[in-house]
């Protein structure tokens, strides 16, 4: 099985990156976490010791990799749902149904990794991360964003209240209603709408449903506490980092 999936658009732009599969379990407390992280880093072209991570809490906090986070192959103390990195560093987020988004600006080499569940989508985590990128000089019109494997609309049943919140935050196209069935949300489409609305030049899908495709992906909705975690990561700059053995 492939350890790391890539976005052709990000690869063409020169960014080392990857969306992990269930070949490696990247929960911080998983057996052989350090070994799995090294395997993923080798596959994605990212030095694990330059990779900034945080504990996702379904919020909108955005942090800078090089100034805010302790960077090492272990569980970080910081809580955030988006990380922005300068050249010389990499940023990563962990998911198990939520939407992983990687963004790179080829001009400045700045990147962002974003974790967007429905709460983050509604609260504005995508806009916040893009604003941080722009504030550092990134040109969104020339940037590339990749939306990784996540839960599909057919699998993501929601309540009426959540449907209303998502509709207000994005638009009605991302909520599928067919009474008497409960509403379903297309988080991938919602992320795309917000990225395009913010002016990101290229938005690409890396396909896959985490809940449907049990042989390829972990899914919290399917497996609950037994679920592993995926890592979506991108190295800033447009050349591969030297890997740590």
C-alpha positions in Angstrom: 0.0 0.0 0.0 1.1 3.6 -0.7 2.3 5.4 2.5 1.8 8.9 1.1 -0.6 10.4 -1.5 0.4 13.5 -3.3 -1.2 16.4 -5.1 0.1 16.7 -8.6 -0.4 20.5 -8.5 1.6 20.9 -5.3 4.3 18.6 -6.7 4.5 20.7 -9.9 4.9 23.8 -7.8 7.9 22.2 -6.1 6.6 21.4 -2.6 7.5 18.2 -0.8 4.3 17.0 0.8 2.0 14.1 1.5 -1.3 12.8 2.8 -0.7 9.6 4.7 -2.8 6.4 4.4 -3.5 3.7 7.0 -0.2 2.1 6.1 1.2 4.2 9.0 -0.7 5.2 12.2 0.3 8.7 13.2 -1.5 9.0 16.5 1.0 10.5 18.9 0.5 7.5 21.2 0.5 4.8 18.5 2.9 1.9 18.7 6.2 2.9 17.0 5.0 6.4 16.3 8.6 7.6 15.7 9.2 4.8 13.2 5.9 5.5 11.4 6.8 9.3 11.3 10.2 8.5 9.8 8.6 6.2 7.1 6.1 8.9 6.2 8.8 11.6 6.1 10.9 9.5 3.7 7.9 8.9 1.5 6.8 12.6 1.5 10.3 14.1 1.3 9.9 15.8 4.7 12.4 15.9 7.6 10.4 14.8 10.7 12.6 16.9 12.9 11.7 20.1 11.0 8.0 19.2 11.1 5.7 21.3 13.3 2.6 19.7 14.7 -0.1 20.6 17.2 -3.0 19.0 19.0 -6.1 19.7 17.0 -9.1 20.9 19.0 -11.6 21.8 16.2 -10.9 25.5 16.7 -9.5 28.4 14.6 -6.1 29.0 16.3 -3.3 29.5 13.7 0.3 29.3 14.8 3.7 29.8 13.2 5.9 26.7 13.0 9.2 28.4 13.6 8.3 30.6 16.5 5.5 28.9 18.4 5.8 25.2 18.4 8.2 22.8 19.9 9.3 20.8 16.9 10.3 17.1 17.4 9.1 13.6 16.8 6.8 13.5 19.8 3.5 14.9 21.0 3.5 18.7 21.2 1.8 20.7 23.9 0.5 23.4 21.7 -3.2 23.4 20.6 -3.9 24.7 17.1 -5.8 23.7 13.9 -3.7 25.5 11.4 0.1 25.9 11.1 2.0 28.3 8.8 5.7 27.7 8.1 8.6 29.6 6.5 11.3 27.9 4.3 13.4 25.6 6.5 10.3 24.2 8.3 7.4 22.0 7.6 3.8 22.0 8.9 1.4 19.1 9.5 -2.0 18.3 10.8 -3.6 15.0 11.8 -7.0 13.9 10.7 -9.4 10.8 10.7 -12.4 12.1 8.8 -12.0 15.9 8.9 -10.6 17.8 5.9 -6.8 18.1 5.6 -5.7 21.1 3.5 -2.2 21.9 2.4 -1.4 25.3 0.8 1.9 26.5 -0.7 2.9 29.8 -2.3 5.7 29.1 -4.8 6.9 32.8 -4.7 7.7 33.0 -1.0 7.9 29.3 -0.2 5.5 29.8 2.7 3.0 27.0 3.4 0.1 26.2 5.6 -1.4 22.9 6.9 -5.1 23.2 7.9 -7.4 20.9 9.9 -11.0 21.6 9.0 -13.8 19.6 10.5 -17.3 21.1 10.3 -16.7 23.2 13.4 -13.5 24.7 12.0 -15.2 25.2 8.6 -18.0 27.1 10.3 -15.7 29.1 12.6 -13.3 30.2 9.9 -10.1 28.2 10.3 -9.5 28.2 6.6 -9.8 32.0 6.3 -7.6 32.5 9.4 -4.8 30.4 8.0 -4.9 32.1 4.6 -4.9 35.5 6.3 -1.8 34.5 8.2 -0.1 33.3 5.0 -1.0 36.6 3.2 0.3 38.7 6.2 3.7 37.0 5.7 3.8 38.0 2.1 2.2 35.0 0.3 0.3 35.7 -2.9 -2.9 33.7 -2.7 -3.7 34.2 -6.4 -0.5 32.3 -7.3 -0.8 29.7 -4.4 -1.8 26.1 -4.7 -4.1 24.3 -2.3 -4.7 20.5 -2.1 -7.7 19.1 -0.2 -6.9 15.6 1.0 -8.9 12.4 1.7 -11.8 13.0 4.1 -15.3 11.8 4.9 -17.5 12.1 1.8 -21.0 13.6 1.7 -22.7 10.2 1.5 -21.1 9.2 4.8 -21.4 12.5 6.7 -24.9 12.6 8.2 -25.6 15.7 10.3 -28.4 17.3 12.2 -30.5 20.3 11.1 -28.7 22.7 13.4 -25.3 21.8 12.0 -26.7 21.9 8.5 -27.9 25.5 9.1 -24.5 26.5 10.5 -22.6 25.1 7.5 -25.1 26.7 5.1 -24.6 30.1 6.7 -20.8 29.8 6.7 -20.5 28.6 3.1 -23.7 28.2 1.1 -26.5 25.8 0.6 -24.7 23.8 -2.1 -22.6 21.9 0.5 -25.6 20.5 2.4 -27.6 17.7 0.7 -31.2 17.4 1.9 -33.6 14.6 0.8 -36.4 14.2 3.3 -37.1 12.1 5.3 -33.4 11.3 5.3 -31.3 13.5 7.6 -29.1 16.2 5.9 -25.6 15.3 4.7 -22.6 17.7 4.4 -20.0 17.8 1.7 -17.0 19.1 3.7 -14.7 18.8 0.8 -16.9 21.0 -1.4 -17.2 23.4 1.5 -13.4 23.7 1.8 -13.1 24.3 -1.9 -15.7 27.0 -1.8 -13.9 28.9 1.0 -10.5 28.5 -0.6 -11.7 29.8 -4.0 -13.7 32.6 -2.3 -10.4 33.7 -0.6 -8.7 33.9 -3.9 -6.5 30.8 -3.9 -5.3 30.4 -7.5 -5.3 26.6 -7.8 -7.4 24.2 -5.7 -7.0 20.5 -6.3 -8.7 17.4 -4.8 -6.7 14.4 -3.7 -9.6 11.9 -3.7 -10.6 9.4 -1.2 -13.3 8.9 1.5 -11.9 8.0 4.8 -15.1 6.2 6.0 -15.9 4.3 2.8 -12.5 3.1 2.0 -11.6 1.0 5.0 -8.6 -0.7 3.4 -7.0 2.6 2.7 -7.9 5.0 5.4 -8.6 5.4 9.1 -12.0 6.8 10.1 -13.1 8.0 13.5 -16.8 7.9 12.5 -16.5 4.3 11.5 -14.1 3.0 14.1 -14.4 5.5 17.0 -11.6 5.3 19.6 -9.9 2.4 17.7 -9.3 4.7 14.8 -5.7 5.7 13.9 -4.8 9.1 12.5 -3.5 10.3 9.2 -0.9 13.1 8.8 -1.1 15.7 6.1 2.2 17.6 5.9 4.0 20.1 3.6 7.6 21.5 3.7 8.0 25.2 3.1 10.3 26.2 0.3 10.3 24.6 -3.1 13.1 22.0 -2.6 13.0 18.8 -0.7 14.4 18.9 2.9 17.3 16.6 3.7 15.9 13.6 5.5 17.0 12.6 9.0 18.0 9.0 9.2 
